[in-house]
Amino acid sequence: MSDTPIDNLNVSIEAPAVETPPTPEELKSKFVKYAMRNMVKKGGKSLQHFALSAIGLLTLFVGLAYLTR
């Protein structure tokens, strides 16, 4: 046991800091920032995927138009 009485202990109890949840505008700006950073980092890969998606959709629409004529 210690020689110090409990009354002399220097204990401070503080509530933990409570962070307020981010606003929707902050979330949107963070999302846009990360999306732009990801696009720049990936570079041509994003454009390649966009081009493949556009060609795929165009092929789908032309194929459906041909089948339903």
Order of alpha helices (4+ residues) and beta strands (2+ residues): alpha-alpha
